[in-house]
Amino acid sequence: MKTLHASRFEAGRVATLLVAIAFLTACATAPTAPPAARSELAPTGKLRVALLTLNPSYVTKDGATSEMQGIAVDLGRELARQLGVPFEPVRYPAVGRLLDGAKAGAWDVAFLGFEPARTAYMDFTAAYAQVGSSYMVPAGSPIWNIGDVDRTGLRIGVAQRSAQDVLLTRSIKQAQVMRLPATRDGVQLLASGKLDALMANRIVLFEEVKSLPGSRILDGSVLDVGQSLGIAKGRPAGTAFVKTFIEYAKSSGLVQQAIDRAGMRGMNVAPPTSGM
């Protein structure tokens, strides 16, 4: 009887493994864009990709279109290639302006962190990568733990309308939240003593901490943000295709390769989403 049970158990394991392999194989095959998806995603004849150029999670080098580098640039170019249209970057210095661009119809797809409130004016794929968030504090700061930040009299800087802003708005009870046009604006405020802590995703903080001697990033993660691809509303065929593309990009290794090229510490490929 034990042998029979063991055989059934092994058979079940093999069946599960075969299903997983079949799923990954299917996802690793480059999807074919149907004509409806192409026309919806590139109504101008180009794929207009919204990029946060001051956030290294997306863009590590700006400049001429052919010279741009970064995870979002790599994936945006590949999506445009699969659609058979030119890649056209639409640059934004801050997430607030990118969100305004969604309402104005200024772009077709956008790389940004998922936040439920944003689904009112764009659709989202599953996450292609995940990155944690924390706080940067200046030299000599008495703050050593994430739990010590929410205190009366402390001032926390955050990029307005970012995922971190949403978190602080609903969770901070005692400290003062100071909303900034972009994370980079908070570095000088830290240096001048006008801020006590600056919150952002860890990749951004790893870059900004280099510009302020003695500053440091608190250990741990406050918020793990899924990095996703947003699609302008009203494009059902395009949205379905982009969702499939993101699963392909994860399972085929494209996302990991882009992360490696960009040298992004603290960013990991998101797990696959069943059902693609």
Backbone bond lengths (Angstrom), bond angles and torsions (degrees), N, CA, C in turn:
res aa  C-N    CA-C-N  psi(-1)  N-CA   C-N-CA  omega(-1)  CA-C   N-CA-C  phi
1 M - - - 1.461 - - 1.518 110.62 -
2 K 1.348 116.23 -42.68 1.457 119.82 178.73 1.527 110.76 -60.19
3 T 1.366 114.49 -39.99 1.460 118.67 -179.91 1.519 110.64 -63.27
4 L 1.346 116.56 -40.30 1.456 121.28 179.53 1.526 110.37 -64.13
5 H 1.343 116.14 -45.10 1.461 120.22 178.58 1.517 110.84 -61.94
6 A 1.341 115.93 -41.76 1.462 120.13 -179.91 1.519 110.39 -63.28
7 S 1.347 115.45 -41.04 1.459 119.04 -179.83 1.515 110.94 -63.69
8 R 1.347 115.68 -41.47 1.461 119.35 179.29 1.533 110.65 -65.57
9 F 1.343 115.04 -39.41 1.460 119.55 178.88 1.521 110.91 -62.10
10 E 1.353 115.50 -45.81 1.455 119.65 179.56 1.524 110.85 -64.31
11 A 1.335 115.99 -39.79 1.465 119.57 178.70 1.520 110.49 -62.41
12 G 1.341 115.65 -39.80 1.459 119.65 178.32 1.514 111.53 -64.29
13 R 1.325 116.37 -40.84 1.466 120.43 178.76 1.525 110.79 -63.38
14 V 1.322 115.89 -42.69 1.465 120.20 179.94 1.519 110.62 -63.86
15 A 1.336 116.30 -42.26 1.461 120.18 -179.56 1.521 110.58 -63.29
16 T 1.337 115.80 -42.81 1.469 120.16 178.96 1.520 110.72 -62.83
17 L 1.348 115.81 -42.26 1.454 120.74 179.79 1.522 110.95 -63.47
18 L 1.327 116.88 -41.19 1.460 120.54 -179.74 1.522 111.34 -65.23
19 V 1.338 116.52 -38.60 1.461 120.31 177.79 1.529 109.72 -64.05
20 A 1.341 115.73 -42.99 1.468 119.70 -179.99 1.524 110.98 -63.44
21 I 1.346 115.95 -42.16 1.466 119.73 179.80 1.525 110.32 -64.52
22 A 1.322 115.91 -41.96 1.466 119.55 179.36 1.521 110.97 -62.37
23 F 1.357 115.73 -40.52 1.467 119.90 178.96 1.520 111.15 -63.08
24 L 1.333 115.81 -47.47 1.455 119.69 -178.43 1.528 111.29 -66.47
25 T 1.326 116.58 -37.16 1.461 119.82 179.03 1.517 110.52 -64.19
26 A 1.344 115.13 -42.93 1.467 119.11 179.62 1.518 110.73 -63.00
27 C 1.341 116.18 -42.65 1.456 120.24 -178.62 1.518 112.02 -70.40
28 A 1.357 116.66 -27.55 1.459 119.89 -177.78 1.520 112.32 -79.94
29 T 1.328 116.49 -6.28 1.459 120.46 176.72 1.519 109.11 -86.81
30 A 1.324 116.55 126.24 1.464 120.16 -176.92 1.522 110.42 -57.14
31 P 1.333 117.87 127.12 1.467 120.07 -179.31 1.527 111.51 -71.81
32 T 1.314 115.24 154.44 1.464 121.33 176.96 1.520 108.59 -102.72
33 A 1.309 116.52 126.77 1.463 120.26 -177.54 1.525 110.57 -79.88
34 P 1.331 117.84 121.43 1.470 119.55 175.81 1.528 109.72 -70.59
35 P 1.318 118.10 156.11 1.470 120.87 -179.03 1.525 113.59 -54.21
36 A 1.340 117.00 -37.69 1.471 119.86 -179.34 1.524 110.96 -63.29
37 A 1.329 116.84 -39.66 1.463 120.15 179.31 1.514 110.58 -66.43
38 R 1.317 116.68 -41.16 1.466 120.71 -179.67 1.536 110.70 -62.71
39 S 1.317 116.94 -44.49 1.469 119.47 -177.90 1.521 111.58 -70.09
40 E 1.326 117.14 -33.39 1.473 119.97 178.98 1.524 111.96 -73.11
41 L 1.323 116.59 -40.36 1.462 120.44 -175.27 1.527 113.01 -80.70
42 A 1.299 117.14 -23.66 1.471 119.98 -178.06 1.526 110.16 -131.96
43 P 1.330 118.04 62.83 1.472 120.38 -177.00 1.524 113.26 -64.89
44 T 1.334 117.32 -20.58 1.466 120.66 179.02 1.522 112.24 -93.22
45 G 1.351 116.02 -0.72 1.460 119.76 -176.13 1.510 112.60 92.83
46 K 1.340 116.64 -6.06 1.464 122.61 176.24 1.525 108.69 -131.18
47 L 1.341 116.28 155.48 1.462 120.06 174.09 1.526 107.53 -91.54
48 R 1.316 116.45 107.97 1.461 121.69 -179.29 1.533 108.59 -85.97
49 V 1.328 115.84 109.52 1.466 122.17 -173.59 1.528 109.76 -106.08
50 A 1.322 116.64 116.76 1.459 121.28 179.21 1.529 109.79 -77.85
51 L 1.340 115.66 127.87 1.465 121.97 -175.95 1.517 110.81 -130.19
52 L 1.331 115.95 133.81 1.464 121.31 173.46 1.522 107.31 -86.60
53 T 1.315 116.18 98.37 1.468 120.45 -169.62 1.520 114.01 -72.97
54 L 1.336 118.66 -18.38 1.462 120.53 -179.91 1.520 112.11 -96.65
55 N 1.323 117.20 5.56 1.460 121.76 -179.99 1.527 108.56 -112.06
56 P 1.346 117.95 110.54 1.472 120.30 -177.16 1.521 113.86 -64.94
57 S 1.330 117.82 -11.51 1.464 119.44 174.12 1.515 110.54 -62.53
58 Y 1.339 116.07 -22.81 1.455 121.30 -176.53 1.530 112.60 -117.64
59 V 1.331 116.82 -46.92 1.468 121.53 -176.04 1.527 109.12 -129.06
60 T 1.317 116.97 122.88 1.469 120.29 178.29 1.521 112.03 -101.62
61 K 1.335 116.73 -18.83 1.463 120.70 177.39 1.521 109.04 -147.09
62 D 1.342 115.63 122.11 1.461 120.84 178.16 1.520 108.57 -101.38
63 G 1.316 116.50 175.84 1.461 121.21 -179.40 1.513 109.69 137.00
64 A 1.321 116.42 -147.99 1.458 120.44 177.58 1.528 109.24 -58.42
65 T 1.322 116.30 146.37 1.464 120.67 -176.24 1.521 111.93 -52.38
66 S 1.307 117.40 -40.93 1.463 120.90 -178.37 1.522 112.83 -69.89
67 E 1.339 116.83 -17.61 1.460 120.95 -176.70 1.520 113.51 -102.72
68 M 1.329 117.58 -6.80 1.458 120.24 -179.45 1.525 110.82 -62.88
69 Q 1.332 115.86 146.00 1.454 121.15 179.72 1.532 109.47 -138.09
70 G 1.318 115.03 156.82 1.455 120.27 177.70 1.515 111.26 140.20
71 I 1.323 115.90 165.74 1.463 120.83 -177.22 1.519 111.25 -61.17
72 A 1.344 116.64 -48.39 1.465 119.81 -179.03 1.525 111.37 -65.29
73 V 1.317 116.64 -34.12 1.466 120.69 178.38 1.529 109.65 -65.35
74 D 1.336 116.79 -46.33 1.466 120.66 179.99 1.527 111.41 -60.57
75 L 1.336 116.01 -47.83 1.460 119.59 -177.40 1.522 111.31 -70.76
76 G 1.330 116.82 -36.08 1.457 120.33 177.74 1.521 111.47 -63.93
77 R 1.325 116.57 -41.94 1.461 120.54 178.22 1.529 111.12 -63.98
78 E 1.335 116.17 -40.81 1.457 119.59 -179.39 1.530 110.75 -66.92
79 L 1.327 117.15 -39.80 1.462 120.02 177.18 1.526 110.47 -62.34
80 A 1.321 116.82 -44.12 1.465 120.56 178.20 1.530 110.48 -61.81
81 R 1.340 116.62 -40.23 1.466 120.61 179.96 1.526 110.15 -62.33
82 Q 1.333 116.94 -43.34 1.458 119.65 -179.26 1.527 111.89 -69.00
83 L 1.326 116.88 -26.55 1.458 120.64 176.02 1.531 111.51 -80.95
84 G 1.341 115.56 -17.85 1.461 120.02 -179.09 1.516 113.08 76.77
85 V 1.348 116.26 31.70 1.468 120.80 179.58 1.528 109.05 -131.65
86 P 1.342 118.61 161.04 1.465 121.15 177.45 1.533 111.94 -67.66
87 F 1.308 114.84 149.88 1.469 123.37 175.57 1.526 108.73 -88.95
88 E 1.340 117.25 125.77 1.459 121.17 179.50 1.532 109.56 -126.84
89 P 1.344 117.53 107.82 1.469 119.42 179.18 1.522 111.71 -72.13
90 V 1.324 115.90 138.85 1.464 122.36 173.37 1.523 105.40 -117.32
91 R 1.324 116.16 107.54 1.457 121.34 -169.11 1.531 112.65 -86.29
92 Y 1.353 114.68 139.22 1.459 120.91 175.08 1.530 108.71 -135.81
93 P 1.346 117.86 136.53 1.455 120.57 178.44 1.527 113.05 -83.36
94 A 1.328 117.76 -16.03 1.458 121.39 -176.55 1.519 109.95 -150.52
95 V 1.340 115.93 152.07 1.455 120.67 -175.08 1.521 112.08 -64.66
96 G 1.333 117.64 -32.06 1.455 119.67 179.82 1.519 112.48 -59.21
97 R 1.320 116.32 -41.54 1.463 120.32 179.38 1.525 111.33 -69.86
98 L 1.329 116.12 -34.98 1.465 119.23 177.04 1.523 109.57 -63.55
99 L 1.322 117.30 -42.75 1.458 120.58 179.12 1.519 111.27 -63.84
100 D 1.315 117.38 -38.02 1.465 120.38 175.73 1.528 110.57 -63.98
101 G 1.332 115.82 -34.61 1.457 120.75 178.71 1.520 112.27 -64.25
102 A 1.359 116.30 -29.89 1.461 119.72 177.12 1.524 110.12 -63.01
103 K 1.319 115.89 -43.66 1.464 120.53 -178.56 1.525 111.39 -69.33
104 A 1.326 116.70 -27.91 1.464 120.99 -178.19 1.526 112.86 -89.00
105 G 1.347 117.33 -3.99 1.459 120.47 -179.01 1.512 113.29 70.02
106 A 1.348 116.57 31.54 1.462 120.78 -174.76 1.522 113.44 -84.76
107 W 1.328 117.80 -11.57 1.460 120.24 -179.89 1.531 110.20 -144.38
108 D 1.331 115.23 166.85 1.468 121.41 -179.23 1.523 112.20 -102.16
109 V 1.325 116.26 -44.18 1.465 121.19 175.61 1.529 107.80 -135.65
110 A 1.341 115.28 156.57 1.467 119.61 -177.53 1.517 110.01 -144.20
111 F 1.321 115.93 140.68 1.463 121.63 175.36 1.523 108.05 -95.29
112 L 1.331 116.89 120.98 1.460 121.09 -179.85 1.519 109.73 -166.09
113 G 1.339 116.01 169.20 1.450 121.18 178.33 1.521 110.91 -73.21
114 F 1.326 115.93 142.53 1.465 119.93 178.24 1.521 110.15 -74.27
115 E 1.314 115.52 135.43 1.457 122.73 174.67 1.532 106.28 -146.01
116 P 1.346 118.65 124.88 1.470 121.26 -175.37 1.523 114.62 -49.78
117 A 1.325 117.65 -37.51 1.464 120.08 -177.57 1.531 111.54 -62.75
118 R 1.319 117.21 -25.35 1.460 120.84 -177.03 1.526 112.88 -76.47
119 T 1.327 117.18 -12.96 1.464 119.85 -179.73 1.525 111.64 -70.38
120 A 1.321 117.18 -7.73 1.466 119.74 177.73 1.519 111.14 -68.60
121 Y 1.339 117.27 -26.83 1.462 118.96 -177.45 1.519 114.13 -132.75
122 M 1.334 117.09 14.06 1.468 120.43 169.88 1.519 109.15 -159.99
123 D 1.328 116.18 156.14 1.458 121.84 173.83 1.526 108.35 -98.30
124 F 1.339 116.55 158.45 1.457 120.88 -175.86 1.517 112.20 -128.59
125 T 1.320 114.88 148.53 1.457 121.53 167.22 1.519 107.48 -83.64
126 A 1.337 116.07 174.15 1.458 119.46 167.32 1.530 107.99 -66.55
127 A 1.308 116.89 163.92 1.464 120.64 179.55 1.526 110.59 -65.08
128 Y 1.345 115.74 140.83 1.465 119.78 172.72 1.526 110.76 -97.81
129 A 1.324 117.08 -19.73 1.469 121.71 178.71 1.520 108.67 -154.08
130 Q 1.315 115.67 163.74 1.455 121.34 178.93 1.531 109.45 -131.86
131 V 1.327 115.25 142.38 1.459 120.01 178.43 1.522 109.01 -145.16
132 G 1.331 116.09 139.27 1.452 121.06 -179.24 1.518 112.22 -84.15
133 S 1.320 116.09 165.36 1.462 122.81 178.74 1.522 109.87 -122.49
134 S 1.332 115.60 151.72 1.456 119.91 178.66 1.527 108.72 -155.08
135 Y 1.340 115.42 -163.15 1.462 122.37 -178.75 1.523 110.87 -119.69
136 M 1.315 115.52 143.73 1.461 123.03 171.51 1.526 106.90 -107.01
137 V 1.328 116.51 133.79 1.463 120.99 179.53 1.526 109.20 -126.33
138 P 1.334 117.86 152.97 1.464 120.64 -176.83 1.526 112.88 -77.96
139 A 1.330 116.15 170.20 1.467 121.55 177.46 1.526 109.92 -57.45
140 G 1.329 115.40 138.66 1.460 120.37 178.28 1.511 115.05 80.71
141 S 1.322 117.80 2.61 1.462 120.46 -178.96 1.522 110.84 -64.89
142 P 1.346 117.17 138.51 1.466 120.10 176.57 1.525 112.55 -80.67
143 I 1.321 116.93 -2.73 1.470 121.07 -178.71 1.534 109.08 -84.45
144 W 1.336 115.99 121.98 1.461 120.10 -179.57 1.524 113.12 -122.29
145 N 1.321 116.42 -17.32 1.457 119.97 -177.60 1.527 110.50 -127.37
146 I 1.320 116.12 148.88 1.456 121.20 179.22 1.529 111.27 -56.44
147 G 1.329 116.11 -37.50 1.459 120.06 -178.76 1.522 114.32 -68.51
148 D 1.339 117.52 -11.82 1.464 120.53 -178.95 1.524 113.21 -90.81
149 V 1.335 117.90 -0.80 1.465 120.55 -173.22 1.521 112.32 -77.83
150 D 1.313 117.54 -35.81 1.466 120.80 -176.18 1.520 110.77 -84.58
151 R 1.331 115.15 79.92 1.464 121.30 179.44 1.519 110.22 -133.27
152 T 1.299 115.38 149.26 1.464 120.68 178.90 1.527 110.30 -58.48
153 G 1.311 116.19 132.81 1.461 121.64 178.35 1.508 114.42 94.65
154 L 1.341 118.24 -14.75 1.458 120.80 178.97 1.528 110.13 -86.82
155 R 1.323 115.54 146.72 1.461 122.05 -178.72 1.533 109.30 -118.34
156 I 1.336 115.17 124.52 1.455 121.53 -177.67 1.522 108.88 -111.62
157 G 1.323 117.00 125.61 1.455 121.53 176.79 1.522 110.80 -94.61
158 V 1.330 115.89 145.03 1.463 120.87 178.72 1.526 109.08 -156.21
159 A 1.320 116.72 147.24 1.463 120.64 177.37 1.527 108.79 -66.82
160 Q 1.322 115.41 125.49 1.460 119.03 -176.84 1.522 112.26 -62.36
161 R 1.339 114.76 139.43 1.463 124.34 177.61 1.523 113.20 69.52
162 S 1.329 117.22 10.84 1.462 120.74 175.26 1.531 108.93 -80.49
163 A 1.338 116.58 168.69 1.466 120.27 176.46 1.521 110.43 -60.95
164 Q 1.338 116.47 -34.77 1.457 120.30 178.45 1.531 111.35 -67.71
165 D 1.333 116.94 -35.60 1.464 121.49 176.51 1.532 109.77 -61.25
166 V 1.321 116.24 -43.93 1.465 120.43 179.23 1.519 110.34 -60.58
167 L 1.341 116.83 -43.34 1.460 120.94 179.50 1.521 111.18 -61.89
168 L 1.343 116.79 -49.19 1.461 120.07 -177.63 1.526 111.14 -63.21
169 T 1.324 116.86 -38.12 1.461 120.70 -178.68 1.520 111.30 -58.68
170 R 1.318 116.72 -38.50 1.464 118.54 -177.09 1.527 114.11 -94.09
171 S 1.335 117.55 -11.89 1.469 117.84 -174.22 1.528 115.44 -114.93
172 I 1.331 118.18 -28.38 1.474 119.81 -177.60 1.527 110.07 -77.68
173 K 1.317 115.98 127.46 1.466 121.53 -175.72 1.528 113.43 -110.19
174 Q 1.334 117.37 -29.35 1.459 119.81 -172.89 1.538 113.40 -117.56
175 A 1.311 117.64 -42.26 1.460 120.44 -178.72 1.522 110.52 -71.13
176 Q 1.334 115.92 163.45 1.466 121.55 177.61 1.525 109.01 -95.41
177 V 1.323 117.27 129.29 1.465 122.05 177.56 1.524 108.57 -95.00
178 M 1.330 116.19 122.98 1.460 121.96 179.20 1.530 108.09 -109.86
179 R 1.321 116.26 114.64 1.464 121.29 -176.50 1.523 110.56 -88.78
180 L 1.347 114.86 131.32 1.458 122.03 -173.47 1.524 110.45 -118.12
181 P 1.331 118.21 154.95 1.468 120.51 176.21 1.526 112.73 -57.27
182 A 1.325 117.00 -38.25 1.466 122.13 179.78 1.528 108.26 -154.21
183 T 1.339 116.11 158.06 1.464 120.76 -179.21 1.520 111.84 -56.33
184 R 1.320 116.54 -40.03 1.464 121.49 -176.75 1.525 112.09 -58.17
185 D 1.340 117.15 -28.78 1.470 120.34 179.54 1.520 112.42 -66.27
186 G 1.348 116.19 -19.60 1.451 119.16 -177.55 1.511 114.71 -82.83
187 V 1.330 118.19 -16.07 1.464 120.41 -176.34 1.526 111.18 -64.69
188 Q 1.339 116.99 -46.86 1.461 119.75 178.92 1.526 111.83 -66.91
189 L 1.328 116.32 -31.59 1.463 119.48 177.12 1.534 110.64 -67.65
190 L 1.327 116.41 -34.54 1.466 119.80 173.59 1.526 110.19 -64.95
191 A 1.328 115.37 -44.55 1.465 120.51 -177.43 1.522 111.94 -63.58
192 S 1.330 116.30 -35.19 1.469 120.50 -177.33 1.531 113.16 -88.67
193 G 1.331 116.74 -0.69 1.458 119.49 178.73 1.509 114.39 83.62
194 K 1.329 117.93 10.04 1.463 120.84 -179.70 1.523 112.43 -88.22
195 L 1.330 116.12 -9.65 1.454 122.34 173.40 1.525 108.54 -130.82
196 D 1.341 116.05 149.75 1.462 120.56 176.14 1.520 112.13 -102.65
197 A 1.328 116.70 -23.13 1.463 121.20 179.43 1.520 108.95 -156.52
198 L 1.314 115.54 152.16 1.461 121.97 179.64 1.515 107.76 -128.43
199 M 1.329 117.22 124.13 1.460 120.61 -177.76 1.524 111.08 -104.10
200 A 1.338 115.25 137.96 1.468 121.77 176.54 1.522 107.38 -167.50
201 N 1.320 116.57 177.87 1.458 116.80 174.90 1.527 108.79 -71.79
202 R 1.312 115.95 156.22 1.464 120.77 -170.30 1.528 112.67 -64.65
203 I 1.327 117.26 -29.08 1.461 119.50 179.15 1.520 110.24 -65.75
204 V 1.321 116.61 -44.88 1.465 120.75 177.01 1.527 109.83 -61.47
205 L 1.322 116.50 -44.38 1.465 119.76 -178.26 1.524 112.29 -65.04
206 F 1.336 117.90 -35.85 1.463 120.36 177.22 1.527 111.09 -59.27
207 E 1.340 116.10 -32.52 1.462 120.31 177.69 1.521 111.40 -78.21
208 E 1.313 116.85 -46.05 1.463 120.50 -174.82 1.530 112.86 -69.51
209 V 1.327 117.38 -30.75 1.466 119.76 -177.72 1.531 111.30 -64.73
210 K 1.341 116.49 -22.56 1.465 120.60 178.84 1.528 112.08 -67.58
211 S 1.329 116.21 -25.65 1.473 119.84 -175.05 1.523 113.73 -91.01
212 L 1.333 117.24 -1.44 1.465 119.91 -179.42 1.524 108.94 -130.37
213 P 1.320 117.92 96.99 1.463 121.65 -177.31 1.526 112.53 -53.64
214 G 1.310 115.13 134.55 1.455 120.57 177.43 1.512 114.75 85.91
215 S 1.307 117.13 -11.84 1.465 119.20 179.95 1.523 109.63 -73.83
216 R 1.318 116.59 162.28 1.459 120.69 -178.86 1.525 110.28 -150.30
217 I 1.321 114.82 163.95 1.462 122.12 179.54 1.521 108.24 -108.45
218 L 1.322 116.85 133.05 1.455 120.52 -179.63 1.523 110.73 -69.87
219 D 1.324 115.66 142.32 1.464 120.92 179.37 1.523 110.88 -65.89
220 G 1.322 115.28 153.69 1.455 120.36 176.08 1.517 112.40 92.16
221 S 1.319 114.96 179.80 1.457 121.00 -178.92 1.517 109.86 -132.51
222 V 1.329 116.07 132.68 1.453 121.57 178.43 1.523 110.32 -88.15
223 L 1.308 116.33 -37.60 1.451 121.60 -172.88 1.522 109.46 -148.98
224 D 1.326 116.39 122.17 1.460 120.70 174.59 1.524 107.95 -93.60
225 V 1.322 115.90 112.65 1.464 121.18 -175.99 1.526 109.97 -99.29
226 G 1.316 116.05 128.48 1.457 120.74 174.29 1.520 109.71 -79.30
227 Q 1.323 116.48 123.06 1.462 121.07 177.38 1.529 108.08 -84.93
228 S 1.311 116.21 120.84 1.459 120.91 -172.18 1.528 111.61 -128.35
229 L 1.311 114.77 176.91 1.451 121.41 174.72 1.521 107.60 -112.06
230 G 1.328 116.17 121.15 1.449 121.01 177.32 1.519 110.13 -93.23
231 I 1.322 116.00 145.25 1.465 121.30 -179.18 1.523 108.19 -124.16
232 A 1.312 116.83 134.58 1.456 120.41 178.76 1.524 109.83 -55.26
233 K 1.317 116.78 142.56 1.460 122.61 -176.81 1.533 112.08 -60.77
234 G 1.338 114.40 156.37 1.455 120.53 174.51 1.505 115.01 79.80
235 R 1.349 117.77 25.27 1.463 120.94 -179.30 1.532 109.45 -131.11
236 P 1.328 117.33 69.07 1.474 120.46 -172.85 1.519 114.54 -60.56
237 A 1.338 117.67 -44.36 1.463 119.89 179.71 1.526 110.34 -67.43
238 G 1.324 116.51 -38.91 1.460 121.02 178.25 1.514 111.71 -65.55
239 T 1.327 116.28 -41.79 1.462 120.47 179.25 1.518 111.01 -63.01
240 A 1.320 117.09 -44.04 1.466 120.72 179.18 1.523 111.06 -60.46
241 F 1.329 116.65 -41.62 1.463 119.49 -179.61 1.527 111.25 -67.45
242 V 1.334 117.42 -43.20 1.466 120.30 -178.16 1.526 110.43 -65.00
243 K 1.322 117.94 -36.14 1.466 120.33 176.38 1.530 110.45 -61.30
244 T 1.322 116.02 -42.20 1.468 120.10 177.72 1.523 110.85 -66.21
245 F 1.326 116.27 -39.72 1.468 120.74 179.27 1.528 111.20 -60.48
246 I 1.327 117.25 -42.78 1.470 120.45 -178.55 1.527 110.72 -63.82
247 E 1.323 117.95 -40.98 1.465 119.71 177.79 1.530 110.40 -64.57
248 Y 1.321 115.98 -39.05 1.468 120.53 175.76 1.526 110.61 -62.37
249 A 1.338 116.80 -43.24 1.463 120.73 -177.87 1.526 111.42 -63.79
250 K 1.321 117.15 -33.74 1.469 120.43 178.09 1.525 111.43 -73.91
251 S 1.326 116.46 -50.15 1.461 120.08 -173.60 1.527 113.20 -73.39
252 S 1.327 117.79 -27.31 1.467 120.67 -178.41 1.526 113.12 -83.21
253 G 1.341 116.48 -10.52 1.461 119.98 -178.54 1.516 114.40 96.09
254 L 1.333 118.28 -1.18 1.466 120.43 -178.95 1.524 112.04 -61.73
255 V 1.327 116.86 -41.59 1.467 119.64 -178.93 1.523 110.56 -66.53
256 Q 1.338 116.24 -45.03 1.463 119.16 179.92 1.530 111.17 -62.19
257 Q 1.319 116.36 -40.39 1.463 119.83 178.36 1.528 111.34 -63.00
258 A 1.336 116.58 -39.56 1.465 120.49 178.70 1.520 111.10 -66.70
259 I 1.333 116.65 -39.41 1.467 121.02 177.07 1.523 109.95 -62.80
260 D 1.322 116.77 -44.27 1.465 121.26 -179.18 1.530 111.09 -64.03
261 R 1.337 116.91 -43.34 1.470 119.93 179.68 1.527 110.88 -62.50
262 A 1.323 116.38 -37.64 1.462 120.48 -177.92 1.524 112.23 -81.02
263 G 1.333 117.41 -12.72 1.462 120.71 -179.54 1.516 113.04 64.13
264 M 1.343 116.46 41.00 1.456 120.33 -175.19 1.527 112.30 -85.36
265 R 1.325 116.40 100.18 1.463 120.24 173.03 1.526 109.17 -72.64
266 G 1.322 116.56 138.24 1.453 120.12 176.92 1.511 114.71 89.20
267 M 1.330 118.62 0.14 1.461 121.24 177.14 1.515 109.31 -111.00
268 N 1.334 116.27 136.49 1.456 121.97 -179.39 1.521 110.15 -128.90
269 V 1.330 116.39 150.91 1.455 120.80 175.48 1.521 108.74 -65.27
270 A 1.317 117.60 133.60 1.462 121.41 178.22 1.522 110.03 -72.12
271 P 1.317 117.60 151.86 1.474 119.65 178.71 1.512 111.70 -65.93
272 P 1.341 117.17 157.46 1.473 119.82 179.92 1.525 110.55 -66.34
273 T 1.321 115.01 155.15 1.457 121.68 176.54 1.501 108.54 -109.40
274 S 1.324 117.37 122.03 1.459 120.74 -177.78 1.523 109.88 -67.34
275 G 1.299 115.95 150.11 1.453 121.43 178.07 1.509 113.53 87.86
276 M 1.353 117.89 -13.72 1.460 124.12 178.70 1.509 110.85 40.10
